[in-house]
Amino acid sequence: MRKQLVLVLLIVLSLSVLVAAQEVPTQGGTFRYGTTINPRGMFNPILYTEQYDAYVIDVVYDGLIQIDANLQPQPKVAKAWEISEDGLEITFYLHEGIKFHDGVELTAKDVAYTYRTILHPEYTGVRYGTFNMLVGAQEYKEGKATDVPGIEVIDDYTIKFSTTRPHAPLLSSFGYGILPSHLLEHIPVGELETADFNLHPIGSGPFKFVEFLTDQHVTFEANEEYFFGRPNIDTLVYQKVSQDTIPIFLQQNRIDFIEISPEQYLQVSDMNHIDIYVYEALSYSYIAFNLRQERFNDVAVRQAITYGFDRQLYVDVIREGFGIVANAPMPTASWAFTDEGIDTYDYDPERASKMLAEAGWTPGSDGILQKNGERLEFEFLVPDGSRLTEQMALLFQQNMEDIGIKVNLMFMEFSAAVDRVDAREFDIFTMSWSLAVDPDPYGIWHSTSLWNDPGYNNPESDRLIELGRQETDMEKRKEIYAEWQRVINYDLPSMFLNYGVTIGAINKRVQGIDTEPGPYGPLVGRQLLEKVWLKD
């Protein structure tokens, strides 16, 4: 019932938006896209790990394909493709005449360089698992071969990828921005991560990078020679805005678009020059447990902590109803979502206390649970920048105290928190995942994935993930992912907090947006920035 009410709310809010009559686009002006978090500065499409760097990458680079508002792959650098009858080969046909920002033509050589680098033995990124099914990928990664037969350049504008087995997500995986090989191939792959190029990116996308000033902005200029047509706006700025000042920036026309928090909804919706869009996103928030620690390696402890946290209160009060309580890492916006056979872990502190007692945790003299001389006390790493996250952490701390667990909150700047997580220097932490259109969970949840931050290792989970990648029948795939969700719903390597419901605020002077947004919102993952225009 709760989910139905939320969905009704989304429909009503979406229908309440007034759609302006079609007008002839004009060129010129500056579009300011507000963001509350700084990019790290890794503006490389095969090396970045943070969503805020992706904001830059999305407008500087183009991939072979792009995903549209209906979550379907569409041509981009590739004008067309063919998939063999057995599903083991995909051939891309590139547009002729696409140029990088320095004037050099983009060819199949650049495409091959981009994807071969991901498979290189010295590659330091996290995307090898996305393409490890290409013919020869494993041998190349292990240094047993000098090339990848599964990446074959046919001619300057044709490239073929071959796999050792069917791979359902393959087509949608080719959205990574194409790198300019002529600027990077002389750099050892192991040193790419520190290359100056990453702070001064050159792609073939609609905007050219101009400047990145930490805590201020990232600035771009329109690519006058963009193959698909010059953007209407002259200048794009990703403007850093503190969460508290968002309404002021919107009121004063200092930003044109930003995602607002639930508590700002009423104030912003009263602004006559601002339209509000509410949409379910392909995302979820979570609290990750470090399963390398013995206390968190006990599923009973993880389940008890989840029963002990009032996630519904978090959604209803802190998020003011803008959210859906999550119980598995598959958002409601995904075609693979299921709630059949899923435990909802409704708030039940008495049950939580009983489970902890049965697991051997008993109160010490100060009331904090202990076992074998170890107190159930841990550090909760919380990235700065979101009042909702901070309030969630405080509620969690109080709920845990109620069942005899001591939580020490550590608030930290986002990039610093990511560094701690990457180094596995955490007890628990909270963040969110923005997901790709294909529901394949391999990159985050397979035991071999570098993004598997909790250290989750369940052979049955791995089996289902691998099976889901190989199954090309969508209905059968959906059944596989439903079973996988039930497995992870029981194991709870992370406590799943809420599926994303995003509130986007956009100035009415912005024209050409998607007025019926899907999970990617009114700017369709920032792709529409090359199409929008500004009305005087």
C-alpha positions, 0 to 999 in steps of 0.5 A: 500500500505504501508503494502504491501511495508513493507511485500515485504521488509521483503521477500526480506531481508529474501531471501537474507540470505545465508544458510550454508550447513548442517554440523555435530554439534560440542559441546562446546563454549559460546553463547552470546545473547545480550540484551539492558535491564536488567532483573528484577530478577523475574525468576519464570514462573508464577510470572514474568511480564517483557519480559527480565525475560522471556529470563531466564525463557525460557531456565531454564524451560520446559512447558507441551508444546512449540510453534514452528516456525509455532505458533503451540503447540508441545509436551515437558514435555507432550509427548502427550495429548487428548482433549475430544469430548466436548472440556471440558477436556484435559489430558496430558501424561508426559514423564517419567524420566525428572529431575529438575536441582537438580536431582529430577524427574518431575511428575504430582504433580509438574504440579498440583502445578504449575497451582494450585498455579496460582489459589490460593487465595494468588497468587500475580501474574497476570495469574489467568484469564488464567485458571479461567475457570477450574472447581472449580477455582473460588471457590478455588480463593475465599477461598470457597474450599480447592482444584481445581477439574478441576486439577486432578492428575491421576498418576505420569505421567498423569494429567487432566484439566477440564473446565466449558465451552469450552476454545479455547486458553486452549492448547496453555496456557500450556507453563508455565515452571513447578515449582519444588513442592518439593522446593516450596510447603512449602512456603506460596503462598503469600510469593512466590514473595519474595522467594530466589528461584526466583533469583536462579531458578531451572527448568528442561530446557536445561540450569542451572542458574549460575549467575545474575549480574545486568547491566552485564550478566546472565550466564547459563551452559548446563544441562548435564542430559537434558531429550531431549539431552544436548545442544551443547553449554557449556555456555549461556550468556545474555549479557547486551549491551548499544544500542549505542555499539551494532555494536562494540560488533557485529564487535568484536565478543563479542555477537552472537545474538542481535536485532538491531535498524533500524538506525544500519541496514546498518552498521551491514549489511556491516559486512561480518561475520553477517547475518541479519534477518527481521521478523514481530513479535507478538508484538506492541508498544503503548502509554497508557492513564490513563483512571482513570483521567477525561481528558483521560476518554473522548474518544474525547480527546484520539482520538484527541491526536491520530489524532495529532500525526504523527505516519507514520512519526515515522515509516518512519523516526525514525524507517526508515520504519521498522514497520507498523503503528498500529491501534488496539492491534492485530499484522499483524503476528496474524491470527486474525488481520483485517483492515476492518472497522478500523479507521487509524487516519491519522495525522490531527492536524486541526481535532485534534484541532477541536475535542478538541475545541468541547470537551470544551478545549480552549487556555489559555493565554500561548496557552495551552488548558484548561477546567474548570481551568485545563490545558491540561498538563501531564507527559509522562513516557518513559523507558530508553534504546531505542533511537527510543523510546526517539526520538518518545517521542520527536516527540510526545511532539512537535506534542502535542505542535502544538495543544496546549497540554503541555507534560513533558517527564520523562525518567526512567529506565525500571524496575522503569517505570514498578513499576510506571505503576503497582502502576498506578502512571502515566498520559501516558506511552509508552511500548510494548507488546510481545504476546502469539501465541493465540490472546486471549486479555483477559489478557491485555484488560479485565476489570478485568485483572491486566495487564489492565494498562489503566483501560479500562472498556467497557462491549461490549469489555468484552463480545466479549473477553469472547465470543472469548475465548469460540468459538472453530471454528477459522473462527467464532473466527476471526469474533469475534476478528475483531469486538473486534478490531473495538470496541477498535479501536474506544475507544483507551484506548491506542494509538497504535503506530506500529506493531513490525518488528524485525531486528535480527543480528546473527554471521555466526559462529552460526549454526542450526538456523531457516533460514526462521524465523516466528514471533519468529525469527531465534532462535524461541523464544530462543527454538533453543538455545538447538540445535544451535552450534558454528562453529570454 
